[in-house]
Amino acid sequence: MFFFRKKLKKSAKEDEVAFGKMIEEEKIGFLDGLAMILSAFFVIVLPCLLLLVGLSALAMLILGVL
């Protein structure tokens, strides 16, 4: 019933150190970084801005400003 409340396993300090080393060893090229930033913009920032503009326009219509 409450499957979504399952506790996560606590990470050990060794696991965190190993993960940090793996991240540092990974070399990301300029084009890969640019692709990640652009995809984050299109997936996260742009929909949020469109939602904000849409809700603002709806509020202005309800209040009679538009």
N, C-alpha and C positions, 0 to 999 in steps of 0.2 A: 504494500500500500504506500509506504513512504520510501520508495526506492530512490527518489531524488535527494533524500537526506543522508545518503550513505557517506560515511566519513572517508576522507582522502587519507592515503598513507603518508605519514610524516617522512620527509626526506632526510637522509643522513648527511652529515657535513661532507663526507667523502664524495657522495653523489653530487653535491653542489660544486665542489672543487673540480670534479671530473667534467661536469657540464660546462663550467666556466672555461676550462682549458679547451674543450671542443669548440666553443664559440670563438675563442681567440684564434684558434688555428684555421678557422674557416675564412677564406679570403673571398670577398664579394666584389665583383667587378663594378665599374662605374655604370654600365648599362643595366646590369642586374639591379643595382640600388635605385637607379632612376625608374625602372619598371615597377619596383616594389612601392616607391613613393607615389607614382602616378596611379597605380591600381588602388592604393589606400585612399587616394583623393577621390577617385570615381566611386569607390564602394562605400566609403564612410562619410566624407565631408560633403560631397555634392548632394546625396539624398537628405542629409540633415538640413542643409541650407534650403533645399526645395520644400521640405516639410515646414520649416520655420516660415518661409515666405507664404506658403499656402495657408497655414493657420493664421498668420497675420492678416492676409487678405480676407479670410473668412470672418475674423473678428471685426475688421473694418466694415465689411458688408452688413454684419449684424448690427453694429452700432450706427450705421448710416453715414459713415465717412465717405465710402465710395459710392 
